[in-house]
């Protein structure tokens, strides 16, 4: 696990002048890398911001799973802080964490992943700043639920898709376990 966390930390974007500071990009991750053996950049549609929100959420989860947070003493404290800050800066005022300026094909996939990440970080730290962002993200999931079928799909309000539903349910479960408010009945 230590080697994996080290690899992730080395591939985070560190550029205080960039709006992507603190993120992990699926396509641009090699910019930070000094290791010539890193190959195979990932892609996630054509939207870089969407890609970075997804990459950041996925990259932060192993740190949190290892018990590392922005508040614990350890070598990754600032890495985690910067990643969480990137996700929260990317959050729209209505709670959407996907980083998309407008709905994209996979908006709810990314939002679900990022919500899980914030809920897990909140559950580990009880940071008020993270609580506010995580609760807004949970509220967005609940408002994006299809009113007639109760599911979620790629964009808010669409009928359900099994994989997208799974990410939203997991996010809601993480929120519930962290002590955030989750509606017990569909909206």
C-alpha positions as CSV (number, residue, x, y, z in Angstrom):
1,X,0.0,0.0,0.0
2,X,2.8,2.4,0.8
3,X,4.2,2.2,-2.8
4,X,0.7,2.9,-4.2
5,X,0.1,5.9,-2.0
6,X,3.6,7.3,-2.9
7,X,2.8,6.8,-6.6
8,X,-0.5,8.7,-6.2
9,X,1.1,11.5,-4.3
10,X,3.8,12.0,-7.0
11,X,1.1,12.3,-9.7
12,X,-1.0,15.0,-8.1
13,X,-1.0,18.4,-9.8
14,X,1.0,21.0,-7.9
15,X,0.6,24.4,-9.4
16,X,-0.9,27.1,-7.2
17,X,-1.6,29.3,-10.2
18,X,-3.7,26.6,-11.9
19,X,-7.4,25.9,-11.2
20,X,-6.4,22.2,-11.3
21,X,-4.0,22.5,-8.3
22,X,-4.5,19.6,-6.0
23,X,-6.2,17.4,-8.6
24,X,-5.4,14.2,-10.3
25,X,-6.1,14.2,-14.0
26,X,-6.7,11.0,-15.9
27,X,-5.1,12.4,-19.0
28,X,-2.5,14.8,-17.6
29,X,-1.2,12.8,-14.7
30,X,2.1,12.3,-16.4
31,X,3.0,16.0,-16.3
32,X,3.9,15.6,-12.6
33,X,5.8,12.3,-13.2
34,X,9.6,12.0,-13.5
35,X,9.4,8.3,-14.0
36,X,9.6,7.4,-17.7
37,X,7.9,4.0,-17.1
38,X,4.5,5.6,-16.5
39,X,2.4,5.0,-19.6
40,X,-1.2,4.7,-20.7
41,X,-3.0,7.9,-19.7
42,X,-6.6,7.4,-19.0
43,X,-9.5,9.3,-20.6
44,X,-12.9,10.2,-19.4
45,X,-14.8,11.9,-22.2
46,X,-13.5,15.2,-23.6
47,X,-14.1,17.3,-20.5
48,X,-10.9,17.8,-18.6
49,X,-12.6,19.2,-15.5
50,X,-14.9,16.1,-15.3
51,X,-11.8,13.9,-15.8
52,X,-10.0,15.7,-12.9
53,X,-12.9,15.5,-10.6
54,X,-13.2,11.7,-11.2
55,X,-9.4,11.2,-10.9
56,X,-9.2,13.2,-7.7
57,X,-12.0,11.3,-6.1
58,X,-10.5,8.0,-7.0
59,X,-7.0,9.0,-5.9
60,X,-8.1,10.3,-2.5
61,X,-10.0,7.1,-1.5
62,X,-6.9,5.0,-0.9
63,X,-5.4,7.6,1.4
64,X,-8.6,7.7,3.4
65,X,-8.8,3.9,3.5
66,X,-5.3,3.9,4.9
67,X,-6.5,6.2,7.7
68,X,-4.7,9.2,6.3
69,X,-6.5,12.6,6.3
70,X,-5.7,16.3,6.0
71,X,-5.8,16.4,9.8
72,X,-3.6,13.4,10.7
73,X,0.1,13.5,11.1
74,X,1.7,11.8,8.2
75,X,3.5,12.2,4.9
76,X,0.3,12.8,2.9
77,X,-1.4,15.4,5.0
78,X,-0.9,18.2,2.4
79,X,-1.6,15.9,-0.6
80,X,-5.0,15.0,0.9
81,X,-5.8,18.6,2.0
82,X,-5.1,19.9,-1.6
83,X,-7.1,17.1,-3.2
84,X,-10.1,17.8,-0.9
85,X,-9.8,21.5,-1.5
86,X,-9.8,20.9,-5.3
87,X,-13.1,18.9,-5.0
88,X,-14.7,21.5,-2.8
89,X,-13.6,24.3,-5.2
90,X,-15.1,22.4,-8.1
91,X,-18.5,22.1,-6.3
92,X,-21.3,24.0,-7.9
93,X,-23.5,26.1,-5.6
94,X,-26.3,23.5,-6.0
95,X,-24.0,20.8,-4.7
96,X,-22.8,19.1,-7.9
97,X,-19.2,17.8,-7.5
98,X,-18.7,16.6,-11.0
99,X,-16.7,19.6,-12.1
100,X,-18.9,20.1,-15.1
101,X,-20.1,23.5,-16.1
102,X,-23.2,21.9,-17.6
103,X,-24.6,18.3,-17.4
104,X,-22.3,15.8,-19.1
105,X,-23.0,12.2,-20.1
106,X,-21.4,10.8,-16.9
107,X,-22.1,13.7,-14.5
108,X,-23.7,11.5,-11.9
109,X,-21.0,8.9,-12.0
110,X,-18.4,11.5,-11.1
111,X,-20.6,13.2,-8.6
112,X,-21.3,9.9,-6.8
113,X,-17.6,9.1,-6.5
114,X,-16.7,12.6,-5.3
115,X,-19.5,12.5,-2.8
116,X,-18.3,9.2,-1.4
117,X,-14.9,10.8,-1.0
118,X,-16.1,13.8,0.9
119,X,-18.4,11.7,3.1
120,X,-15.5,9.4,4.0
121,X,-13.3,12.4,4.7
122,X,-16.0,13.9,6.9
123,X,-16.5,10.6,8.7
124,X,-12.8,10.4,9.6
125,X,-12.4,14.1,10.6
126,X,-15.7,15.7,11.4
127,X,-14.3,18.8,9.7
128,X,-17.1,21.4,9.5
129,X,-15.9,22.7,6.1
130,X,-16.1,19.2,4.7
131,X,-19.4,18.5,6.4
132,X,-21.0,21.5,4.6
133,X,-19.7,20.4,1.1
134,X,-20.6,16.7,1.7
135,X,-24.1,17.6,2.9
136,X,-24.6,19.8,-0.2
137,X,-23.4,16.9,-2.4
138,X,-25.9,14.5,-0.6
139,X,-28.7,17.0,-1.2
140,X,-27.8,17.1,-4.9
141,X,-28.0,13.3,-5.1
142,X,-31.4,13.3,-3.5
143,X,-32.7,16.1,-5.8
144,X,-31.3,14.3,-8.9
145,X,-33.2,11.1,-8.2
146,X,-35.9,10.2,-10.8
147,X,-39.2,11.1,-9.3
148,X,-41.1,8.2,-10.9
149,X,-38.6,5.3,-10.7
150,X,-36.4,6.3,-7.8
151,X,-33.2,5.7,-9.8
152,X,-30.4,7.8,-11.1
153,X,-28.7,7.9,-14.5
154,X,-26.0,9.9,-16.2
155,X,-27.6,13.3,-15.6
156,X,-30.1,14.4,-12.9
157,X,-33.7,13.3,-13.2
158,X,-33.2,10.5,-15.8
159,X,-34.5,7.0,-15.2
160,X,-32.2,4.7,-13.4
161,X,-29.1,2.8,-14.6
162,X,-27.8,0.0,-12.4
163,X,-24.1,1.2,-12.2
164,X,-25.0,4.9,-11.6
165,X,-27.6,3.9,-9.0
166,X,-24.9,1.9,-7.2
167,X,-22.6,4.9,-6.9
168,X,-25.4,7.1,-5.5
169,X,-26.6,4.5,-3.0
170,X,-23.0,4.0,-1.8
171,X,-22.6,7.7,-1.5
172,X,-25.8,7.9,0.6
173,X,-24.7,5.0,2.7
174,X,-21.3,6.7,3.3
175,X,-23.2,9.9,4.2
176,X,-25.5,8.1,6.7
177,X,-22.5,6.3,8.3
178,X,-20.7,9.6,8.7
179,X,-23.7,11.2,10.4
180,X,-24.9,13.4,7.6
181,X,-28.6,13.9,6.9
182,X,-30.0,11.4,4.4
183,X,-33.7,11.2,3.5
184,X,-35.1,7.8,4.4
185,X,-37.8,8.0,1.7
186,X,-37.3,8.9,-1.9
187,X,-37.9,12.5,-2.8
